[in-house]
Amino acid sequence: MTLRLTDTEQAALRERADAEGISMQEAARRAVREFVSRGQHSDRVGAAAALVMSTHADALRRLGE
């Protein structure tokens, strides 16, 4: 895979990686892992909310009245 960054993005990545004492590649890999993890978390929260809403639909409807 090739990651193409703008000059500004590359400079920001280099600066952040230097500040962390890691390579630009490691900084990019960490960012990807964090992005995926956040998406998975959002999916789990959404699924849990849907389950609670369907399981307790009657009670939630009565509370809203």
C-alpha positions in Angstrom: 0.0 0.0 0.0 1.2 3.5 -0.8 0.0 6.4 1.3 0.0 9.7 -0.5 -0.1 12.7 1.7 -0.1 16.4 0.9 3.1 18.3 1.8 1.2 19.8 4.8 0.0 16.4 6.0 3.5 14.9 5.6 5.1 17.8 7.5 2.6 17.4 10.3 3.1 13.6 10.5 6.9 14.1 10.6 6.6 16.7 13.4 4.2 14.5 15.4 6.4 11.4 14.9 9.5 13.2 15.9 7.8 14.5 19.0 6.8 10.9 19.9 10.2 9.6 19.1 8.9 7.2 16.5 9.0 6.7 12.7 6.5 8.3 10.4 5.4 4.8 9.4 4.8 3.8 13.1 2.8 7.1 13.6 0.7 6.4 10.5 0.1 2.8 11.7 -1.0 4.0 15.1 -3.4 6.4 13.5 -4.9 3.7 11.4 -5.3 1.4 14.4 -7.0 4.2 16.4 -9.3 5.0 13.5 -10.4 1.4 13.2 -10.8 1.0 16.9 -13.0 4.0 17.2 -15.2 2.8 14.4 -15.5 -0.6 16.0 -16.4 1.0 19.3 -19.1 3.2 17.7 -20.5 0.1 16.0 -20.7 -1.8 19.3 -22.3 1.2 21.1 -24.9 1.5 18.3 -25.7 -2.2 18.4 -26.0 -2.1 22.2 -28.3 0.9 22.1 -30.5 -0.8 19.4 -30.7 -3.9 21.6 -31.7 -1.8 24.7 -34.3 0.1 22.7 -35.9 -3.0 21.2 -35.8 -4.9 24.5 -37.3 -2.1 26.5 -39.4 -0.4 23.8 -42.6 -0.5 25.8 -41.0 1.1 28.9 -39.2 3.7 26.8 -42.5 4.5 25.0 -44.3 4.9 28.4 -41.5 7.1 29.8 -41.9 9.4 26.7 -45.6 9.9 27.2 
